[in-house]
Amino acid sequence: GESRAVIAAPVGTRHTTLLRAARRLGQWVGGGALTSADARMILTAAARGYVGFAGYTARQVERDITDGLVYGAARPR
């Protein structure tokens, strides 16, 4: 579901959508139900279409994913 939300996010909501999805998956990482590598792969693939639109860069995608995963992992489910 998080992957679909990231893919479908319209310009102007992409940062918050990706960050929210990364936080949620980070909770699963923190709880041991998902590896960080798998979560990162899923989110990176989902956000692939962001790069190059409305100033969104690959570096920003990576930063949003990292920030969200770290935040979520500190609050495991």
Buried (B, 14 or more C-beta within 10 A) or exposed (E): EBBEBBBEBEEEEBBEBBBBBBBBBBBBBBEEEBEBEEBBEBBBEBBEEBEEEEEBEEEBBBBBBBBBBBBBBEEEE
